[in-house]
């Protein structure tokens, strides 16, 4: 504490200071002001209140030194989580809650009173931000990372050190990675790039020459490829772009073998672009998802616009939803694309047709998710902070419009929780909150159906939004924070 006395310890008398108080001054009574509080200084402003930040997390991981842009979860071991971010680093850690658990909520951001979860592995090698991670299907044998440096790096998960198997660099920037669910093509992934190209790779560790093999590469998008989703059977891949185009790719030739072909010379079985005014979305497309039965794809774009497009039916598909993965951010860039005519489906005459055009939100639709059967719901999250539930069994009627789902902050991700009931929807946003909604009932649902809310990130414009989450296993939600922290929330619903 700084002393107000001279360094030598002696008090310096003030110049002209009287040695003794005058007797008249000693007798003078100073009237008091009954309205002025004791020890107050009228020049002092109001004291700043101490801000108490709510933190509902049970554990946290805070070794990243920059924003966490992406998060992935092992398909067989939901406690194993990988995160990547602006520090060009991937961490793998276990999200198992330490025991004993500290009482919640606890004050402020994670502090020394609760140590961070420790990494299982730290993976370096990228020279720019990592914004895409995925474990391969069906067994999570490999962890792949994609970065703004254009590198795709594959690590083996069979050793706790996650050794690098191989890497490739074919594009300027990687926007997203999605694993293929087709059991006939294990350890296959697709990526979308900033130059509009789409690449499909298969990892084969037995190949010493080329363990990362290019299965397909497509070049019809003329703007950045922003999102992609496999059909539930993993036979076709749907991708969208900032140029407003949608293409559905016959990656393994199974559509062609079933007699489903696009227009002459096209690589896609379905292609819709800005040239088709019925499909055109000014400002681009930024999200895509495929219905659980594989009958149609839904794309979301600028201005809250959604288009529903029929898909060819090749064979019976498993009753599980395939969710779209969001890639690059929204930019106002339009452009033409090569139009591939609607393909005649092997089992459906609606393949390639626009089945519905929807617009219930005021800004870009950045995330889409389908519920699992028997429910027939489509959830759409928008930059305007709202979530809309559409009834896919009744001509996509609006079941519920949650206008302030994340207040005025963008909704980053929506995903139905992997619970036995199937009606719980989880969402995250730039307000720093994770929320869970009961999607049963209509617009009159109490509290818009809000079941639970978790907080702990700064959010609300302070650089602490939730940029993603994983919730496999149903016991916990693990987040990717713009504030460089990953939080673990235990679920009760």
N, C-alpha and C positions, 0 to 999 in steps of 0.2 A: 504494500500500500504506500503510495507516495506521501511523504511528509510535507507539511506546510512550513516546517521550521528550516532554518539554515543548516547547511551541511555540518557545521561545527557544533551544532546542538545548542547554540546560544540564541536567545530571542533578540532580534534587532528592534530597538524602540523606534516608533514612528516619529517623524520630525514634527515638532510643535505639539506633541501629545502631552496633555497635562498629567502630572504625576498622580494627583488626587482628584476625586470627583468633587465639584463645588457643592456646598451644603444646600444651596437653593435648588440646584438640579436634583439633588438627592431627594428633596421633599416634593418635587413636582410629580403629580400623578398623571399617568398617561391613560386616557380613557380607552376602554376595549370595545371592539366592534363585535356585537353578539352574532352577526351573520358570518363572520370570518372564521373558518376552522383553525384550530390550533396548529402551529408550526407550518402554516401554509405560506406560500410565496405567490403573490398575484401574478408574477412574471412567468411562473412555471405553467406549462401546458398540462393537459390531462395526461395521467400516466398511461403508458401503453399496456393494454391487457396482455397477459401471457397467453399465447395461442396453444391450445391443447389439441393435437392432432389425434383423431380416432384411428386406432389400428386394431382390426379384428383378426389379424393373422395369427396362426399358431407357430409359424416358423418363417424364416426368410433366408434368402441367398443374396449377398451384396458384394461379390467380388468383381463384378463388372465395373468399369470406370466410365462408361458411357451408356446411352440408351440401349435397352434390350428390344430389338426389333422383331425377333422371332423366337418361337418356343415349339418344341416337339416332345412327344411322349412315346416311350417304347410300347409296341403293340401287345406284348405279352406280360410285361412288368410295368404297370402304370406308375410305380414309384420312381422309376428312372426317367429323368427329365433332362433335356438338353436346351440350352439357351444361347443365342448369338446376338451380337449387337455392334454398336458403333466403335467399340474398341478393337474390332477385327478379330475377336476371340470367341471361341465356343467353349462353354463349360458343360460338363455332365455331372449331375448330382442326384442324390436320392432325396425325394420329397417326403420320406417317412417322418412323421412328427416326432421330435425328440421327447423323451420321457425323463422327468415329469414335465408336463406342459405348464408354462407360465400362465397366470390368470390373464384374461383379456377383457376389455381392451387394455393395452398398456400404453403409457404415455409416449408421444412423439414418434419419430422414425426409429427403426431398429437401432438399439444402442448396445453398449458393452454389457448391460444387464442380461442380454440374451444373445449368445454368440451366433454368428451366421452358420448355416449349413455348410459343410465342407465339400469341395469338389471331388468327384471320383476321377475326373480327367480334365485337363486343360489343353485345348487344341488350338494351335496357332498355325500360321502359314498364309492366311489371307492378307492382302495389302490394302483392303478397304472394308467398309462395313459389311457385316453378314446379315442378310435380310431374308434368308430362307433356310430352313432345316427340315429334314424328314428322316425317319427310320424306314427301312424297306419292309415290305410285306412279303410273306405272312409272318415271319418270325423275328423281324428286327435284326437281321444279321449284320446290317451296315447302317451307319449314320452318314448322311450326306449333307454338306453345307454348300450354299450358293451365295456369292457376294457381289457387291457392286464393282469388284475387280474383274468380274466375268468368270472367275474360277469356280469349278465344281470339284469338290474334294470328297473322297470316299474313305471312311474309317471303318475298320472292322470292330464289331462290338463283342467279339468272342474273347477278347483280352481286356482287362480292366484299364489298361493304358490307352485303349482305343487307337491302335497304331494306324498310320496312314497307309491305305492300300494303293491308291493312285489318285491322280487328278487330271482334269481336262480344262481347256480354256478355248472356247469357240465363239464366244459372244462378248459384247462390251459390258453388259450388266445382266445379272440374273434376278428376275422379279419374283418367281415362285418355284417351288418344287412340290409335286404331288406323287405319292406312291401308287403303283398299279395294284388293284386288288385281285387281278386275274391269277388264280392258283397255277395256271398252266405256264405263266411267265413270272416266276418269283424274282424278287430283287430287281424290279424294273421301276424306273421313275420317269416322270416327264418334267420339263422345265420350260418356262416362258421367258423371253429375253427382251431387253429394251429396244433391240433392232427389229422386233416383230417376229423373229424366228421362234419355232417350237422344236424342241429336241427330246427324243426318247432314248434313254440309256438303260442297259442291263449290266449288272455287276456280276462278273464270273471270276471268282478268285482263283479258279483252277487254271485260267489262262495267264501264262507268264508274260506273254507279248502284249496283250491288250485286255486287262481285267475290267476296264470300263468301256463297253462296246456300244457304239451308236446303232440303235435299232432303226430309228427313223429321224428325219429332219424335214421340217416344212417351212415354207417361206411365203405364204400367201398374205399374211397380215402386213399392212404397210405402215402401221404405227406400233408403238410399244405393246407387247402382249402382256396384259394386266392380270389375267386369272385363267385358271383351268380346272376341269373336273373330269374324272373318269366316269363312265357309266358303271352301275353297280357290279356288273359282271366283268369289268375291266377290259372289254373288247374294243371300245371306242373312247376317244378323248375329245372333249369339247373345250375350245379356247376362245377368248374374246380379246379385243384390242381397243386401244385409244382411237383407232380409226373407225370405230363403230361396227366392226365385223365380227361375225360368229362363224367358226368352222368346226365341223365334227369330223375327226380323222379316223380312218380305218387302219389302226396302227399295225395289226397283225394279219390283215387280209381276210379276216373272218366274215366281214360284211360282203366283200367281193365274192367270196366263196358261196355266200347265201343268195347271190344275185342282186345285191344292193350296190349300185354304182352311182357316182355323181355325173355331172355333165362331162362331155368329151374333154379329155386332157386335164381334168381336175384331180388334185390329190385328195380332196375331201368328199365324203359322201353327202354332206350338207354344207352349203356356204351361203350366208346372207350378209349383205354389205349395205353401205349407205346408198347404193344405186337403187335399191328397192325402197321406195318411199313408205311402204307399209311397215318396214322394219327400221327405217332410219332413226337413229338417236343422235341428235346434235350434241356434240361434246364428248362422245365416246362411251364405251362400256367398261365396267370395272369389277364385275362380279358374275359368277355363273355357278349353278348347281343343277344336278340331275335328279329327277324324281326317283323314289325308292324302287319303283317297278321298271324304270328305264324308259318309260313311254314318252317323256318330254324333258326338255331342258329349259331352264329359266335364266335369263340374263338381266342384269341390272346396270343402269347407267346414269348419265347426267340428268338433272331435272326431275329425279324421282321416277324415271321411266323404266318399266319392266316389260319384256317381251317373252312370251311362252311359245316354244317351237317344238313341234312333234319330231320324234326320233324313230329311226327304223328299229324294229324288234327282231333281233336275230335268234334268240332262244329265251327260254325261261331264265329270269334273273333273280338273284337272291333278294329277299325282302329286307334290305337294309339300305339306309339312305347314304348317298354319296354327296358330301358337302363340297362346295366350291372353295378354293383357296384364293384369298385376296393377294394381289401382287402390287404393282406400281400404283402410285397415287393418281388422283384425278388431275388431268390437264385438258384444257380445251384445244383439242387437236382433231380435226376431221380430215378425212381423205377417202378416196375411192378404194375399192378392193375388187378383186376378181370374183365375179359372181358364179357360184356353182349351183346349178339348178337343184330343186328339191328331189331327193332320192326316193324311189319307191321302196317302201319297207318290205321285208320278207313277210311280216305279219300285220303291218299297219299301213293303211293308205294315207295316213296323215303325216308321214315323215317329210320333214322340210317345210311344212305348212306353219304359218303363224296362227296359233290357236287362241291367243289372247294378247291384248295390249292393255297394260295397267299403269296407272299413275295416281298414287294416293299420297305421295310425299313430295316435299318441295325442293329437295336437293339430292345429290347423287346417292344412289343405292350402292353401298360399298360392301355389303355382306348379305348372303342368302343362305337359308337352311331349311331342309324339309324334316318334318316329323316322321317317325317310323310308323308303319301300319300297326293297328287299324286306324290311327288318326290320319287325317288328310289335311295337313296344314303346311303352309309356306310362310316362313318368317323373313321379313326384309328389314334391314337396319340402314338408316340414312345418316348423312352428314348433318341433317337438320335436327338430330337428336331423338328422332322418333323410331318406333318399331311398329310395323303393320303385320297383322296376321291375316292371310288369305285362306279361304276354304277351297282347296283344289278339287273337292268332290262336287261343289256347287258353283261352277263357272267362275271360280276365283273371286267369289264375293268377299268383301272385307269383313272378317269376323271381329277384329278389334284393332283400333288405332291408338297406340300408346304414344301420345304426342310428346310428352316430356319424359320419355324413358331414361334419358341421360341429360335432362334439362336442355340447355341450348348447345351442348357439346356433342360432337360426332359420335355415332355408334360405330365401333370398330369391328366387333364380331358378335354374331348370334349363333347359337348352337343348341340343339335339343340335348338335354342331359341323358346320359346312358343309364337310365333307371328302368325298373320293370314297368312303371306306369307309362312313361314315354311322353307325358304332357307338360313336363317342366322345361322351360326355355331359359338358358343362361345367356347373359349379354354383358359386354364390357364397353367402356367409352372413354373419351378424353377427359371426362370429369373425374377420373381416377377411381370409379366405382365398378364393382361387379354385382350384378343383380340377377335374381332368379324369379321367373314368372310362371304362374299357373295359367296355362293357355285354354283351360276349359271355360265354356261360357262365352258370352258376347261382350259387347261394349259396356254393359252394366256391371261387369265383374267388380267386386269390391277392391278399391285401390288399384284398379286396372290389372288386378291379378298378381301384384307384387307379393312374393312369398318371403324373400330374404334379401338382404343387402350386406355386402362386405366392403369395408374401406380400409385404407392403409397407405395408398399412394397419394402423392400430393394433389395431382389433378387440377381441374378448374383453371386451365390456362397457365399453370405454374410448371409445365414441363414434366408432369407426373401422371399422364394418362396411362390407361391399360391398353397396350398395343396388341395383346393377344392373350390367350389362356388355353390350358388343356384341362380336361375333366374326366379322362378315361378311368374306369374302375369305379366311379360313382362316389368315392369316399372323400375326395378333396378336389379343390380347384387350385391350380398353380398359374401364376400370372407372369406376363412379360411387361415390365414397367418402363415408361419413358424416363423415369427417375433413376434408372440403372439398378433397380432392385426387383427381385422376384419374390412374391409373397405366396405363402401356402395357407389356404383357407380350408378348414374342415367344414363339411356340409352336414346339415341336419335334415334337409328336405329331400 
